[in-house]
Amino acid sequence: MKSGKISFFDKLAAGKFGEYLIPGIVFQSVLIAGGYATGREVVQYGARFGALGYWGAIGIFIGFSIISALTFELARTFKVYNYRSFAKQILWKFWPIYEILYIAITILVLAIIGSATGNILNETLGLSYWVGVILVIVVVGILTFYGRGVIERYKTIGTILLYAGYITFAVIVLSQTWGHVMHEFAIEDTSYVGPVGIETVLWIGLLYVGYNSCVEATTLFTLDRQTKRKHAILGGFIAGALTTIPFILAYLCILGFYPSEEVLNAPVPWLRMLNKTAGSGIIPLYGLVVAWTFIESGTGFIHAIIERINSNLQELGKKSLDRKQNAAIAVGILVFATILSRIGIIDLVARGYTYMAYGFIIFFIIPLVTIGTIRIIKPTWKKEFWAKA
């Protein structure tokens, strides 16, 4: 800063808050958009299993905690803070496969985010669809222009806003449905899907982790503050917890209406639940919270791409992108994704989402858990081999 003064946030970031919490804050802020924010993925990976749905949450907590801890520690060990450099540590010369997967899913997610924001702001605040889309593009462009410090601040505020909103919404819903929630647990109701075993629900939660492991790439730029293994391990479990708590709150609320198809089949279950319990007065607040989370997610995915470009430019001895170039790239990617979403190509890509998800399991999670763990334990293992990546 020109004044030479250190801001309150910078002081926080320089201490334990930066070492343990910021990576988890960034992680959950990117992951939360779309499914978590609308409640749709909470239904798919937990609530549809009724009284046993909490096993999905347990799988999500275990999976994200372990994968995050391994990601953070591998990044710390080899000082790799962008996804290109990171992928080389576990995929050797096959790292471009990860990049292809990451860019493809980024375009898909951004298209969905832009479209969803336009639709939700139209439904909650009465704004034009295009006002919502343009809002995402403009705000993400501004955040990307100002870079890391502003992005971290925005996501920290967003996490506070998200948790305040989720707790408020949960209190409103559960205050009127808690009796039904307890009844569902008491009778162990799984009627929406029929008989199901605990191991199946637990596996569904772990599978969700695989589907969303691409989000780990968005945390890498925050990990240079972690200098000890305990920072990475504890930070990973904090990331898992920050991600799981909103899932559990949404799950309990949905269970309050179980097995109502009106809620479980709704495109935005949260809207349906809030309309039933709080009326229209709370809906604008919900719209603002969701819009904020969508912007957080879009910023995270794009910032990871910019960090990757800058690291490559530095390796080539060239200057990093300036602020205007960062913003231009962000706006360009978002406009491209928006165009694709309007002409139907995204529908075709969406059909391949499951295949991309399994791609991340094969080319990220499995190498991370196997090769990554070995390299963490023994950093000198075949050092010359990995150096040739």
C-alpha positions in Angstrom: 0.0 0.0 0.0 1.1 3.5 -0.7 0.5 4.7 2.8 2.8 1.9 4.1 0.1 0.9 6.6 -0.8 -2.7 7.0 -4.5 -3.4 7.0 -6.4 -5.4 9.6 -7.0 -8.2 7.1 -3.3 -8.3 6.1 -2.4 -8.7 9.8 -4.9 -11.5 10.1 -3.6 -13.2 6.9 -0.1 -13.0 8.1 -0.9 -15.1 11.1 -2.8 -18.2 12.0 -5.9 -17.0 10.1 -3.9 -17.2 6.8 -2.1 -20.4 7.7 -5.2 -22.4 8.7 -8.4 -20.7 7.6 -8.0 -18.8 4.4 -7.4 -21.9 2.2 -10.6 -23.5 3.7 -12.5 -20.3 3.2 -11.5 -20.1 -0.5 -12.3 -23.8 -0.9 -15.8 -23.7 0.5 -16.6 -20.4 -1.2 -15.9 -21.9 -4.6 -17.6 -25.2 -3.9 -20.7 -23.8 -2.3 -22.1 -22.2 -5.5 -24.7 -23.9 -7.6 -25.6 -27.1 -5.7 -25.0 -26.1 -2.1 -26.5 -22.6 -2.6 -29.6 -23.9 -4.3 -29.9 -27.1 -2.2 -30.0 -29.2 -5.4 -26.8 -31.1 -4.8 -27.7 -31.5 -1.1 -30.8 -33.5 -2.3 -28.8 -35.6 -4.7 -25.9 -36.5 -2.4 -27.7 -36.7 1.0 -31.3 -35.6 1.6 -32.9 -38.0 -0.8 -31.8 -40.8 1.4 -33.9 -39.4 4.3 -32.8 -40.4 7.8 -29.6 -42.0 6.4 -28.6 -38.9 4.5 -26.2 -37.8 7.2 -23.9 -40.6 6.1 -23.4 -38.7 2.8 -22.3 -35.7 4.9 -19.9 -37.9 6.8 -18.4 -39.1 3.5 -18.1 -35.5 2.3 -16.3 -34.4 5.4 -13.9 -37.3 5.4 -13.2 -37.1 1.7 -12.7 -33.3 1.4 -10.6 -33.2 4.6 -8.2 -35.9 3.5 -7.9 -34.7 -0.1 -7.5 -31.1 1.0 -4.8 -32.0 3.6 -2.9 -34.0 1.0 -3.2 -31.2 -1.6 -2.1 -28.5 0.9 0.9 -30.6 2.1 2.1 -31.6 -1.4 1.9 -27.9 -2.4 3.8 -26.9 0.7 6.5 -29.6 0.3 7.3 -28.8 -3.3 6.2 -25.1 -3.2 3.8 -25.4 -6.1 1.0 -22.9 -6.0 -0.7 -23.2 -9.4 -2.4 -26.2 -10.9 0.0 -26.7 -13.7 3.0 -27.0 -11.4 1.0 -29.1 -9.0 -0.2 -31.5 -11.6 3.3 -32.2 -12.7 4.1 -33.5 -9.2 1.7 -36.3 -9.5 1.1 -36.8 -13.2 4.6 -36.2 -14.6 4.4 -35.5 -18.3 0.7 -36.3 -18.4 -0.2 -33.1 -16.6 -1.9 -31.6 -19.7 -4.7 -34.1 -19.2 -5.5 -32.4 -15.9 -5.4 -29.0 -17.6 -7.8 -30.1 -20.3 -10.2 -31.4 -17.6 -9.9 -28.3 -15.5 -10.6 -25.8 -18.4 -13.5 -27.9 -19.6 -15.2 -28.0 -16.2 -14.4 -24.4 -15.6 -16.3 -23.3 -18.8 -19.2 -25.6 -17.8 -19.4 -24.3 -14.3 -19.2 -20.7 -15.3 -21.9 -21.1 -17.9 -24.2 -22.7 -15.3 -23.3 -20.0 -12.7 -24.1 -17.2 -15.1 -27.4 -18.7 -16.2 -28.4 -19.6 -12.6 -27.6 -16.2 -11.3 -29.7 -14.6 -14.0 -32.6 -16.9 -13.2 -32.4 -16.7 -9.4 -32.1 -12.9 -9.3 -35.1 -12.7 -11.6 -37.1 -15.0 -9.3 -36.0 -13.5 -6.0 -35.5 -9.8 -6.8 -37.4 -9.4 -10.0 -34.3 -8.3 -12.0 -34.0 -9.0 -15.7 -32.2 -12.3 -16.5 -29.4 -10.3 -18.3 -28.9 -8.0 -15.3 -27.9 -11.0 -13.2 -25.6 -12.3 -15.9 -23.9 -9.0 -16.5 -23.6 -8.5 -12.7 -21.6 -11.7 -12.5 -19.3 -10.7 -15.4 -18.7 -7.2 -14.1 -18.0 -8.1 -10.4 -15.8 -11.1 -11.3 -13.9 -8.8 -13.7 -13.4 -6.2 -10.9 -12.2 -8.8 -8.4 -9.8 -10.3 -10.9 -8.5 -6.9 -11.7 -7.6 -6.2 -8.1 -6.1 -9.7 -7.6 -5.3 -11.9 -4.6 -5.7 -9.5 -1.7 -9.2 -8.3 -2.7 -10.3 -11.8 -3.7 -9.3 -13.2 -0.3 -11.2 -10.4 1.4 -14.3 -10.9 -0.7 -14.3 -14.6 0.0 -13.8 -14.1 3.7 -16.7 -11.6 3.8 -18.7 -14.0 1.6 -18.1 -16.9 4.1 -19.4 -14.8 7.0 -22.4 -13.7 4.8 -23.0 -17.3 3.7 -22.9 -18.7 7.2 -25.1 -15.9 8.6 -27.6 -16.5 5.8 -27.6 -20.3 6.1 -28.0 -20.1 9.9 -30.9 -17.6 9.5 -32.6 -19.7 6.8 -32.1 -22.9 8.8 -33.5 -21.4 12.0 -36.6 -20.2 10.1 -37.2 -23.6 8.5 -36.3 -25.8 11.4 -38.3 -23.8 13.9 -41.4 -25.0 12.1 -40.3 -28.4 11.0 -38.0 -29.8 13.7 -40.7 -32.1 15.0 -40.9 -33.8 11.6 -37.1 -34.0 11.3 -37.0 -35.9 14.6 -39.9 -38.1 13.5 -38.0 -39.0 10.3 -34.9 -40.0 12.3 -37.0 -42.0 14.7 -38.7 -44.1 11.9 -35.5 -44.2 9.8 -37.5 -43.1 6.8 -35.8 -43.6 3.3 -39.1 -43.9 1.4 -38.1 -41.4 -1.3 -35.5 -43.8 -2.7 -36.6 -47.0 -1.0 -34.4 -49.4 1.1 -30.8 -48.3 1.1 -27.7 -49.2 3.1 -25.4 -47.0 5.0 -22.4 -48.0 2.9 -24.3 -46.8 -0.3 -25.0 -43.4 1.2 -21.4 -43.1 2.5 -20.1 -44.0 -1.0 -22.3 -41.4 -2.6 -20.8 -38.7 -0.3 -17.3 -39.9 -1.2 -18.2 -39.9 -4.9 -19.4 -36.3 -4.5 -15.8 -35.5 -3.3 -14.5 -37.0 -6.5 -16.9 -35.0 -8.6 -15.7 -31.7 -7.0 -12.0 -32.4 -6.5 -11.3 -29.8 -9.3 -12.0 -27.1 -6.7 -8.7 -28.0 -4.9 -6.9 -26.1 -7.7 -8.6 -22.8 -6.7 -7.0 -22.9 -3.2 -3.3 -23.3 -4.4 -2.6 -19.5 -4.5 -3.4 -19.2 -0.8 -1.0 -22.0 0.4 2.3 -20.1 0.4 1.6 -19.1 4.0 1.7 -22.7 5.2 5.2 -23.4 6.3 4.6 -26.4 8.5 3.0 -29.8 8.1 0.5 -29.0 10.9 -0.7 -26.0 8.9 -1.6 -28.2 5.9 -3.1 -31.1 7.9 -5.3 -28.9 10.2 -6.0 -26.5 7.4 -7.3 -29.4 5.3 -9.7 -30.6 8.0 -10.9 -27.1 8.5 -11.7 -26.9 4.8 -13.6 -30.2 5.1 -15.6 -28.8 8.1 -16.3 -25.4 6.5 -17.7 -27.3 3.5 -19.7 -29.9 5.4 -21.5 -27.6 7.9 -23.7 -25.8 5.3 -24.5 -29.2 3.7 -25.7 -30.5 7.1 -27.9 -27.4 7.7 -29.5 -27.7 4.3 -29.9 -31.5 4.8 -31.8 -31.1 8.1 -34.0 -28.4 6.6 -34.9 -30.6 3.6 -35.5 -33.5 6.0 -38.2 -31.4 7.6 -40.3 -31.8 4.4 -39.2 -35.4 3.6 -40.4 -37.2 1.5 -42.2 -34.3 -0.2 -41.6 -34.4 -4.0 -42.5 -30.7 -4.1 -39.3 -29.9 -2.2 -37.1 -32.8 -3.2 -37.8 -32.4 -7.0 -37.6 -28.6 -6.9 -34.8 -27.0 -9.0 -34.1 -24.7 -6.1 -35.2 -26.5 -2.9 -34.2 -23.6 -0.6 -36.6 -21.3 -2.4 -39.5 -23.8 -2.0 -38.7 -24.3 1.7 -38.4 -20.6 2.5 -41.6 -19.8 0.6 -43.4 -22.4 2.8 -42.0 -21.3 6.1 -41.0 -17.6 5.9 -43.1 -16.2 3.0 -41.8 -13.9 0.4 -40.1 -11.4 2.8 -36.9 -13.5 3.2 -36.6 -14.3 -0.5 -34.6 -11.2 -1.6 -32.0 -11.9 1.1 -31.7 -15.4 -0.2 -31.2 -14.1 -3.7 -28.4 -11.8 -2.6 -26.6 -14.6 -0.7 -26.8 -16.9 -3.7 -25.6 -14.2 -6.1 -22.6 -13.6 -3.8 -21.7 -17.3 -3.7 -22.0 -17.6 -7.5 -19.6 -14.7 -7.9 -17.2 -16.3 -5.4 -17.1 -19.5 -7.4 -16.6 -17.9 -10.7 -13.8 -15.8 -9.4 -12.1 -18.8 -7.9 -12.1 -20.9 -11.0 -10.8 -18.0 -13.2 -8.1 -16.9 -10.7 -6.6 -20.4 -10.8 -6.3 -20.1 -14.6 -4.6 -16.7 -14.3 -2.2 -18.0 -11.7 -1.3 -20.9 -14.0 -0.6 -18.4 -16.9 1.5 -16.1 -14.8 3.7 -19.0 -13.5 4.3 -20.1 -17.0 5.2 -16.6 -18.1 7.7 -16.3 -15.2 9.3 -19.6 -16.2 9.8 -18.2 -19.7 11.4 -15.0 -18.3 8.4 -12.9 -19.3 6.4 -10.4 -17.4 3.3 -11.5 -15.5 -0.1 -10.3 -16.7 -1.1 -6.9 -15.5 -4.4 -6.0 -13.9 -6.2 -5.0 -17.1 -5.1 -8.3 -18.8 -6.3 -10.3 -15.8 -9.7 -8.6 -15.9 -9.9 -9.0 -19.7 -9.2 -12.7 -19.4 -11.9 -13.1 -16.7 -14.5 -11.2 -18.7 -13.6 -13.0 -21.9 -14.0 -16.4 -20.3 -17.3 -15.5 -18.8 -18.7 -14.0 -22.0 -17.6 -17.1 -23.9 -19.3 -19.4 -21.3 -22.4 -17.3 -21.4 -22.6 -17.6 -25.2 -22.2 -21.3 -25.0 -24.9 -21.6 -22.4 -27.3 -19.8 -24.7 -26.7 -21.8 -27.9 -27.1 -25.2 -26.3 -23.5 -26.5 -26.4 -23.4 -26.5 -22.6 -26.3 -29.1 -22.6 -24.0 -31.4 -24.6 -21.1 -30.7 -22.2 -23.3 -31.2 -19.2 -24.1 -34.7 -20.4 -20.4 -35.4 -20.2 -20.1 -34.0 -16.7 -20.0 -37.4 -15.1 -17.2 -38.5 -17.4 -15.2 -35.4 -16.5 -15.9 -36.1 -12.8 -14.5 -39.6 -13.2 -11.6 -38.0 -15.1 -10.7 -36.0 -12.0 -10.9 -39.1 -9.9 -8.5 -40.9 -12.2 -6.1 -38.1 -13.0 -6.2 -36.2 -9.7 -7.5 -38.1 -6.6 -5.9 -41.5 -7.3 -2.5 -40.0 -8.2 -2.7 -37.7 -5.2 -3.5 -40.4 -2.7 -0.9 -42.8 -4.1 2.0 -40.9 -5.7 1.3 -37.7 -3.8 1.4 -39.5 -0.4 4.7 -41.3 -1.3 6.3 -38.0 -2.4 5.1 -36.3 0.8 6.6 -39.0 3.0 9.8 -39.2 0.9 10.3 -36.0 -1.1 13.5 -37.3 -2.6 11.8 -40.3 -4.1 13.0 -40.5 -7.8 13.7 -36.8 -7.7 15.4 -36.7 -11.1 12.5 -38.5 -12.7 9.9 -35.9 -11.5 12.2 -33.1 -12.4 11.9 -34.0 -16.1 8.1 -33.4 -16.1 
